[in-house]
Amino acid sequence: MISEYLYLFRKCFNFIRLINLIKIIISYYLSILFKKSIVWGFPPIVMIEPTNICNLKCPMCPSGNGSLKREKGYMNFHLFQKTIDEISKKTFLVVLWNQGEPFLNKDFLKMSKYASDKGLITLVSTNGNYLPDADELVKAGIDILVVSLDGATQETYNKYRVNGDLAKVLENVKNIVKAKKENKSHTPFVKWQFIVMRHNEHELDKIKNLAKKLEVDKLQLKSVQIYSKEDVLNFLPENSKFRRYKIKGDDFELKFGIRNRCRRLWSQPVVNWNGEIAVCCFDKDIKHKMGNIKKTSLQEIWKNQAFQQIRNEILTDRKQHEICTNCGEGIKLRIKETKISQNK
């Protein structure tokens, strides 16, 4: 089977995108050096939110637990098309999710196909409970499909993926792998993402065996993000190697502290379902207003005063922003990634 990275490189490579990426990288490191925001390129990666509505009730997800304060809805295809048309010349990757389950958007397969046909790498994350016909999914231009599945039994799985159906997810994954073979398709590269938590860390051997049985391309073990002292007791793994936090008395903090830098602010803005731009995916309720692409181009918003101001603040005192205090920037969120399948 062709290497995932070689396939994706062939799909998205052109010199305009390469030059733009080089500009962004150089300007980012110059910004760190001089403690002043310099932005020379366009976002090489753009996260687009098809919807912020979800079918599950995961207890630490703002969409699932009901704590998300902003209006809920679905991006319409016209707005998605407008966004892709603007970014496709210089951007090489679109991340098709933020809050919510992307496949709930009735136009999602049409969206992914449109982005893919523009030569963009399409990265999608799903809980796998609400998927279309496997054959249609394989033909929809999705390059990487991350399936979040955090348990080897229904009881364990449902402790976090509340209202989820483990058997349905496993069957959906099985059907996608089968459809790939039948269509002789390299994509989507299926990645099983397992968030390691207190109630499921004992199941890792079972998960590895199940991943091999299902013939997914990769198994990713990811550390859990927590928000409260109660989460420490309920969800933080007992094995410290699976944690991104250190415990300080009755409290917790990120293991490696908070550095005055953030690649996301130079590389990956978020276009939410209604066109509102967020500086990153950690600004879940869009407390920092950047603009709306219904009114202003992303190119203008990307370098406007509001965006430049928060970049400068990040470079000098990142801790002042609440969204940064529990951010994964600079932390290895994936504990381990194992190649599973070598399907023909």
Secondary structure, DSSP 8 states (H G I E B T S, - for coil): ---HHHHHHHHH--HHHHHHHHHHHHHHHHHHHHTS----S--SEEEE-SBS--SS--TT-HHHHT---S---B--HHHHHHHHHHHTTT--EEE--SSS-GGGSTTHHHHHHHHHHTT-EEEEEE-SSS---HHHHHTTT--EEEEE---SSHHHHHHHSTT--HHHHHHHHHHHHHHHHHTT---SEEEEEEEE-TTTGGGHHHHHHHHHHHT-SEEEEEE----SHHHHHHTS-SSGGG-SEEEETTEEEETT---S--THHHH--EE-TTSBEESSTT-TT--S---BTTTS-HHHHHTSHHHHHHHHHHHHHGGGSGGGTT--TTS--EEEEEE-----
